[in-house]
Amino acid sequence: MRDSVFILEATIDALGCNIDEFPISKSSIQRIRTEKWKERAENIKIDFQNEVPYVVALHWDGKLLPALSARKSKEERLPIVISYGLKKTHFFAETA
């Protein structure tokens, strides 16, 4: 998460914008990520309700990835991919 703040600040600065005009903090990044995940989940539910597929393939595989909450620690994540028709939907669940 901390690296995200540094990357965003460097990008904004490189684009010649004023960093103070952007809400950049670990909490704002986490809040926006959570909002976007909820929006995406709602859109996926609506897609499934509008177009129920006859065949669905479900793929999952646990991965040990760097933790978002603590530096230099790892946590297990469970990526889930659902494929149907020409669409692919990705989910990531934390198993900690």
Phi and psi in degrees as GROMACS dihedral restraints (atoms count N, CA, C in turn):
[ dihedral_restraints ]
;  ai    aj    ak    al  type     phi  dphi    fc
    3     4     5     6     1   -60.4    20    10
    4     5     6     7     1   -41.2    20    10
    6     7     8     9     1   -62.3    20    10
    7     8     9    10     1   -34.3    20    10
    9    10    11    12     1   -61.0    20    10
   10    11    12    13     1   -40.2    20    10
   12    13    14    15     1   -62.4    20    10
   13    14    15    16     1   -46.6    20    10
   15    16    17    18     1   -62.9    20    10
   16    17    18    19     1   -41.6    20    10
   18    19    20    21     1   -65.2    20    10
   19    20    21    22     1   -44.3    20    10
   21    22    23    24     1   -62.8    20    10
   22    23    24    25     1   -43.7    20    10
   24    25    26    27     1   -61.5    20    10
   25    26    27    28     1   -43.9    20    10
   27    28    29    30     1   -64.8    20    10
   28    29    30    31     1   -39.3    20    10
   30    31    32    33     1   -65.7    20    10
   31    32    33    34     1   -46.2    20    10
   33    34    35    36     1   -61.7    20    10
   34    35    36    37     1   -42.7    20    10
   36    37    38    39     1   -64.1    20    10
   37    38    39    40     1   -43.0    20    10
   39    40    41    42     1   -64.8    20    10
   40    41    42    43     1   -28.8    20    10
   42    43    44    45     1   -81.9    20    10
   43    44    45    46     1    -2.1    20    10
   45    46    47    48     1    80.3    20    10
   46    47    48    49     1    18.7    20    10
   48    49    50    51     1   -96.0    20    10
   49    50    51    52     1   163.1    20    10
   51    52    53    54     1   -84.1    20    10
   52    53    54    55     1   119.4    20    10
   54    55    56    57     1   -61.2    20    10
   55    56    57    58     1   -32.2    20    10
   57    58    59    60     1   -67.3    20    10
   58    59    60    61     1   -15.8    20    10
   60    61    62    63     1   -84.3    20    10
   61    62    63    64     1    -4.7    20    10
   63    64    65    66     1  -116.4    20    10
   64    65    66    67     1   135.2    20    10
   66    67    68    69     1   -79.9    20    10
   67    68    69    70     1    91.0    20    10
   69    70    71    72     1  -114.9    20    10
   70    71    72    73     1   110.7    20    10
   72    73    74    75     1  -158.0    20    10
   73    74    75    76     1   166.2    20    10
   75    76    77    78     1   -60.1    20    10
   76    77    78    79     1   -41.6    20    10
   78    79    80    81     1   -69.0    20    10
   79    80    81    82     1   -38.7    20    10
   81    82    83    84     1   -68.8    20    10
   82    83    84    85     1   -37.9    20    10
   84    85    86    87     1   -63.8    20    10
   85    86    87    88     1   -44.9    20    10
   87    88    89    90     1   -63.8    20    10
   88    89    90    91     1   -41.6    20    10
   90    91    92    93     1   -63.0    20    10
   91    92    93    94     1   -44.7    20    10
   93    94    95    96     1   -66.2    20    10
   94    95    96    97     1   -40.8    20    10
   96    97    98    99     1   -59.5    20    10
   97    98    99   100     1   -44.9    20    10
   99   100   101   102     1   -62.6    20    10
  100   101   102   103     1   -43.6    20    10
  102   103   104   105     1   -61.0    20    10
  103   104   105   106     1   -44.2    20    10
  105   106   107   108     1   -66.2    20    10
  106   107   108   109     1   -38.9    20    10
  108   109   110   111     1   -62.4    20    10
  109   110   111   112     1   -41.8    20    10
  111   112   113   114     1   -64.7    20    10
  112   113   114   115     1   -43.1    20    10
  114   115   116   117     1   -59.9    20    10
  115   116   117   118     1   -45.3    20    10
  117   118   119   120     1   -65.3    20    10
  118   119   120   121     1   -41.6    20    10
  120   121   122   123     1   -62.3    20    10
  121   122   123   124     1   -41.5    20    10
  123   124   125   126     1   -64.6    20    10
  124   125   126   127     1   -41.5    20    10
  126   127   128   129     1   -63.7    20    10
  127   128   129   130     1   -38.5    20    10
  129   130   131   132     1   -64.9    20    10
  130   131   132   133     1   -43.0    20    10
  132   133   134   135     1   -60.4    20    10
  133   134   135   136     1   -44.2    20    10
  135   136   137   138     1   -63.6    20    10
  136   137   138   139     1   -42.9    20    10
  138   139   140   141     1   -58.5    20    10
  139   140   141   142     1   -44.2    20    10
  141   142   143   144     1   -66.3    20    10
  142   143   144   145     1   -37.3    20    10
  144   145   146   147     1   -69.9    20    10
  145   146   147   148     1   -36.0    20    10
  147   148   149   150     1   -78.0    20    10
  148   149   150   151     1   -29.9    20    10
  150   151   152   153     1  -140.5    20    10
  151   152   153   154     1    82.0    20    10
  153   154   155   156     1   -74.1    20    10
  154   155   156   157     1   118.8    20    10
  156   157   158   159     1   -76.8    20    10
  157   158   159   160     1   151.5    20    10
  159   160   161   162     1   -80.0    20    10
  160   161   162   163     1   -35.1    20    10
  162   163   164   165     1  -127.9    20    10
  163   164   165   166     1   134.7    20    10
  165   166   167   168     1  -132.8    20    10
  166   167   168   169     1   135.9    20    10
  168   169   170   171     1  -108.9    20    10
  169   170   171   172     1   129.7    20    10
  171   172   173   174     1  -114.3    20    10
  172   173   174   175     1   126.8    20    10
  174   175   176   177     1  -123.7    20    10
  175   176   177   178     1   138.9    20    10
  177   178   179   180     1  -148.4    20    10
  178   179   180   181     1   153.2    20    10
  180   181   182   183     1  -163.6    20    10
  181   182   183   184     1   118.4    20    10
  183   184   185   186     1   -69.9    20    10
  184   185   186   187     1   140.9    20    10
  186   187   188   189     1  -133.5    20    10
  187   188   189   190     1   143.6    20    10
  189   190   191   192     1   -96.6    20    10
  190   191   192   193     1   110.3    20    10
  192   193   194   195     1  -121.7    20    10
  193   194   195   196     1   161.6    20    10
  195   196   197   198     1   -58.8    20    10
  196   197   198   199     1   137.5    20    10
  198   199   200   201     1   -70.0    20    10
  199   200   201   202     1   143.1    20    10
  201   202   203   204     1   -81.5    20    10
  202   203   204   205     1   -24.7    20    10
  204   205   206   207     1   -91.6    20    10
  205   206   207   208     1   -22.2    20    10
  207   208   209   210     1  -137.3    20    10
  208   209   210   211     1   141.2    20    10
  210   211   212   213     1   -78.2    20    10
  211   212   213   214     1   145.0    20    10
  213   214   215   216     1    61.9    20    10
  214   215   216   217     1    28.9    20    10
  216   217   218   219     1  -129.9    20    10
  217   218   219   220     1   162.9    20    10
  219   220   221   222     1  -122.8    20    10
  220   221   222   223     1   153.4    20    10
  222   223   224   225     1  -141.0    20    10
  223   224   225   226     1   153.3    20    10
  225   226   227   228     1   -83.1    20    10
  226   227   228   229     1   134.7    20    10
  228   229   230   231     1  -120.5    20    10
  229   230   231   232     1   148.8    20    10
  231   232   233   234     1  -119.0    20    10
  232   233   234   235     1    93.5    20    10
  234   235   236   237     1   -74.2    20    10
  235   236   237   238     1   134.8    20    10
  237   238   239   240     1  -124.7    20    10
  238   239   240   241     1   128.3    20    10
  240   241   242   243     1  -120.6    20    10
  241   242   243   244     1   126.7    20    10
  243   244   245   246     1  -112.9    20    10
  244   245   246   247     1   122.7    20    10
  246   247   248   249     1  -112.9    20    10
  247   248   249   250     1   134.8    20    10
  249   250   251   252     1  -155.0    20    10
  250   251   252   253     1   138.4    20    10
  252   253   254   255     1    57.2    20    10
  253   254   255   256     1  -126.3    20    10
  255   256   257   258     1  -103.2    20    10
  256   257   258   259     1     8.5    20    10
  258   259   260   261     1  -105.3    20    10
  259   260   261   262     1   151.5    20    10
  261   262   263   264     1  -130.5    20    10
  262   263   264   265     1   136.0    20    10
  264   265   266   267     1  -122.6    20    10
  265   266   267   268     1   132.3    20    10
  267   268   269   270     1  -112.5    20    10
  268   269   270   271     1   135.1    20    10
  270   271   272   273     1  -127.1    20    10
  271   272   273   274     1   151.1    20    10
  273   274   275   276     1  -131.0    20    10
  274   275   276   277     1   121.9    20    10
  276   277   278   279     1  -115.0    20    10
  277   278   279   280     1   136.0    20    10
  279   280   281   282     1   -85.6    20    10
  280   281   282   283     1   135.4    20    10
  282   283   284   285     1  -108.3    20    10
  283   284   285   286     1     9.4    20    10
